[in-house]
């Protein structure tokens, strides 16, 4: 699948185009009327949608608290220095100018314009809207005025509950509900929309990304991970203390932070809302970065009698990439050269060029050579080329799973006949389960795998014991509603296909165990879902598999870091015979997800056991 960065670049392009036309991003509004003597808190109102939406308002007073002079959403924020007594009504609002604003922080202004509800990402995204003043006529009354004091956001001010249940009569939307900022975190943040806010001594819980943003928490003890992040351990633990930080200043001045670092002192600026994380503190003043000294993890080497099996999403790797040496070093030095490695997101030999190329021999060979150069073994490999443009991911890239294996430690059992459209089956051979083709793909013509990666199954032999390994890369979460969606709880529409895929993988494992009850079976890869999810429950079935990451302490269970939530997407599931051995040793090797200079957005996983 496309990385979150390439997907975001596409979304930013769409947003820029839509901002130019405006209509695609604005909620349908009634015919404009005219309202007089309106202040900011009147415009913001006590719900998420302004009572003045679509109306022209005149001479709205405020002090300029911040200016945005870049991007497709240029403008400035004003805040009323004379607030009302209602905690549900924000005193700040964004004024959209579309070009570089000609006001300065501290200016006292009045604004005449139209109240609009802008939906970042478009109405189909399900996102909340941002109340704005558009088509403004601005009058500067004076300059150099004191800016209203920033509202402090801290552990005591943010409620523990995340969001109210949406109104069933409105399709589950919370837009029409009166805000209760003392009860729900999303209501609390909405009540501050457009206002100057401040966090202090905030710990970083998602590293600085290529878009010059990071995430902090104002609740340092909220579901803390072992290395400084915040864990997403259930659908009900959204982690209310998370907050995205961007900057109104120069890109070069933005801190390059890793998870566990701290922005010491005050970080302050207007509270915005965008499609890439919801509520965002757009800082006019950034705290000082204090490093926690986080280091990349290294797992232990397997003993001679242990089989080490790993999964690693290498994020759209193709021969033009510059990350081969880094990936090789990670496999050799951090993963300690596992015996079998399932690689996800190996692209074809010319990457995203969509010219019919499907072979990935050059990509894999280049990685193997880099591993040898890094001091590792000369791995052999097996894979099956997909049908061109049929397995999803970056267009033209033809991503697929690939088995690397160390022939000095394990052998691969080749059984001819496996190709992109032939389904692998299970047969009995001398009383043991065997694959009909190896490598082979699980039911590749099934609707469950439409525009998605098909599982790759292969037979390996370690010290005379057969181990069947299934490499997976299930359907992505693209299209799911965000945690900050106007619909609560948000809809996870991508689950439908992923559940069908998980059911097919589990059925295949059942077929193996029906032939050989004590077969050693491993299903691993980028499952694109959490260890507590319905997808994982379907993979596990009635005990046919078990997700071994659950053998780790809860505060170590994560493979990915998204919008301040450390979470599990990559998993290694094992059959009962492996689990009964009582010697399973699992490690989520944190080398990417917590770092700003990552070579993939996923952490590799390693399982060691005695077959």
Secondary structure as UniProt FT lines:
FT   HELIX           4..21
FT   HELIX           23..25
FT   STRAND          34..35
FT   HELIX           40..44
FT   TURN            51..54
FT   STRAND          56..68
FT   STRAND          75..79
FT   TURN            87..88
FT   STRAND          92..96
FT   TURN            105..106
FT   STRAND          108..119
FT   TURN            120..121
FT   HELIX           123..125
FT   STRAND          129..142
FT   STRAND          151..152
FT   TURN            155..157
FT   HELIX           168..170
FT   TURN            171..172
FT   TURN            175..176
FT   TURN            181..183
FT   HELIX           185..190
FT   TURN            191..194
FT   STRAND          196..206
FT   TURN            210..211
FT   STRAND          214..217
FT   TURN            220..221
FT   TURN            226..227
FT   STRAND          230..231
FT   TURN            235..236
FT   TURN            240..241
FT   STRAND          242..247
FT   HELIX           251..253
FT   TURN            259..260
FT   STRAND          262..274
FT   TURN            275..277
FT   STRAND          278..285
FT   STRAND          288..290
FT   TURN            304..305
FT   STRAND          307..317
FT   TURN            319..320
FT   HELIX           324..329
FT   HELIX           330..334
FT   STRAND          340..346
FT   TURN            349..352
FT   HELIX           361..373
FT   TURN            374..375
FT   STRAND          380..382
FT   TURN            388..389
FT   TURN            395..397
FT   STRAND          400..405
FT   TURN            407..409
FT   STRAND          411..413
FT   TURN            416..417
FT   STRAND          426..429
FT   TURN            430..431
FT   STRAND          432..435
FT   STRAND          440..441
FT   TURN            444..445
FT   HELIX           447..449
FT   TURN            450..451
FT   STRAND          456..462
FT   TURN            463..464
FT   STRAND          465..473
FT   TURN            478..479
FT   TURN            483..484
FT   TURN            493..494
FT   HELIX           495..515
FT   TURN            517..518
FT   STRAND          520..526
FT   TURN            531..532
FT   HELIX           534..540
FT   TURN            541..544
FT   STRAND          546..547
FT   HELIX           548..551
FT   HELIX           554..556
FT   STRAND          560..562
FT   TURN            563..564
FT   STRAND          565..567
FT   STRAND          570..574
FT   HELIX           576..580
FT   STRAND          585..589
FT   TURN            593..594
FT   TURN            596..597
FT   STRAND          604..609
//
